[in-house]
């Protein structure tokens, strides 16, 4: 009788084992994907500390709320509290360091008619700002 019970449970055990294995592979893949996206974007040549200082020096906090930047409590424009977790810029294009630098330097080039002003930020300073913004999660 035990052999008969084992024979009936064999395929069931195999099915359960296969499902468990597939589930653990899926969970591992999700975890790997999450860890790959959880690290901040790297901005070659950018210094997050210098970028934090530049955001303050250019007065970005007059319009935006930016964690870690003294006095950056603006409410005119969207808060930048989780910039490093965002997948898009303006909800229209992938959030990449190159596009963010372009947006900071020349917002009109990405969205004609935008209310974000071009305030004379150099490409070098925008690069530093981007390095800081990508640390915000």
C-alpha positions in Angstrom: 0.0 0.0 0.0 2.8 2.4 0.7 4.3 1.8 -2.7 0.9 2.6 -4.3 0.6 5.8 -2.3 4.2 6.8 -3.3 3.4 6.1 -6.9 0.4 8.4 -6.8 2.3 11.1 -5.0 5.4 10.9 -7.2 4.0 13.0 -10.0 2.4 15.4 -7.5 5.7 15.8 -5.7 7.5 16.4 -8.9 5.0 19.0 -10.0 5.2 20.8 -6.6 9.0 20.7 -6.7 9.0 22.1 -10.3 6.6 24.9 -9.3 8.7 25.7 -6.2 11.8 25.8 -8.3 10.2 28.0 -10.9 8.9 30.4 -8.2 12.3 30.7 -6.6 13.9 31.4 -10.0 11.3 34.1 -10.6 11.8 35.6 -7.2 15.6 35.6 -7.7 15.2 37.3 -11.1 13.0 40.0 -9.5 15.5 40.5 -6.7 18.3 40.8 -9.2 16.3 43.3 -11.3 15.5 45.3 -8.2 19.0 45.5 -7.0 20.1 46.5 -10.5 17.7 49.5 -10.5 18.1 50.3 -6.8 21.6 51.8 -7.2 21.8 55.4 -8.3 22.6 56.2 -11.9 26.3 56.9 -12.3 27.1 60.3 -13.7 30.7 60.2 -15.1 32.6 63.2 -13.8 29.9 64.1 -11.3 30.3 64.7 -7.6 27.1 64.4 -5.6 28.5 66.7 -2.9 29.5 69.4 -5.4 26.1 69.0 -7.1 24.3 69.5 -3.8 26.2 72.8 -3.4 25.4 73.8 -7.0 21.7 73.3 -6.5 21.9 75.7 -3.6 24.1 78.2 -5.3 21.8 78.4 -8.4 18.8 78.8 -6.2 16.9 75.7 -7.4 15.2 75.5 -4.1 13.3 78.7 -4.8 11.0 76.5 -6.9 11.8 72.9 -5.9 11.9 71.1 -2.6 15.2 69.3 -2.6 16.3 67.2 0.4 19.8 68.0 1.7 19.9 71.4 0.1 19.6 74.1 2.8 16.6 76.4 2.1 15.3 74.3 -0.8 11.7 74.3 0.2 10.1 75.7 -3.0 6.5 74.7 -3.9 6.2 76.2 -7.3 7.7 73.2 -9.2 7.6 69.5 -8.4 9.7 68.3 -5.4 12.9 66.5 -6.4 12.7 64.2 -3.3 12.9 60.9 -5.2 14.6 61.9 -8.4 16.9 58.8 -8.5 13.9 56.5 -8.4 12.1 58.2 -11.3 12.0 56.4 -14.6 11.1 59.4 -16.8 11.8 63.1 -17.2 8.6 65.1 -17.7 6.7 61.8 -17.9 7.8 61.7 -21.6 11.4 60.3 -21.9 13.7 58.0 -20.1 15.4 59.5 -17.1 19.1 59.4 -18.1 22.0 61.5 -16.9 22.5 62.9 -20.4 18.8 64.1 -20.6 18.8 65.4 -17.1 21.9 67.5 -17.8 20.2 68.8 -21.0 17.0 69.6 -19.1 18.9 71.6 -16.5 21.0 73.5 -19.1 18.3 74.1 -21.7 14.8 73.0 -20.6 13.2 74.5 -23.8 15.2 72.0 -25.9 13.3 69.1 -24.4 9.9 70.8 -23.8 9.2 74.0 -25.7 7.1 76.4 -23.7 8.1 74.9 -20.3 7.9 77.1 -17.3 11.3 75.8 -16.1 13.6 78.7 -16.8 17.0 78.4 -18.4 19.0 80.1 -15.6 22.5 80.0 -17.1 23.7 76.7 -15.6 26.8 75.5 -17.3 27.0 71.9 -18.6 29.7 71.2 -16.0 27.5 72.5 -13.1 24.5 70.6 -14.4 26.6 67.4 -14.4 27.3 67.9 -10.7 23.7 68.7 -10.0 22.6 65.5 -11.8 25.1 63.4 -9.7 23.4 64.7 -6.6 19.8 64.3 -7.8 20.4 60.6 -8.7 21.3 59.9 -5.0 17.8 61.0 -4.0 15.6 57.9 -3.5 
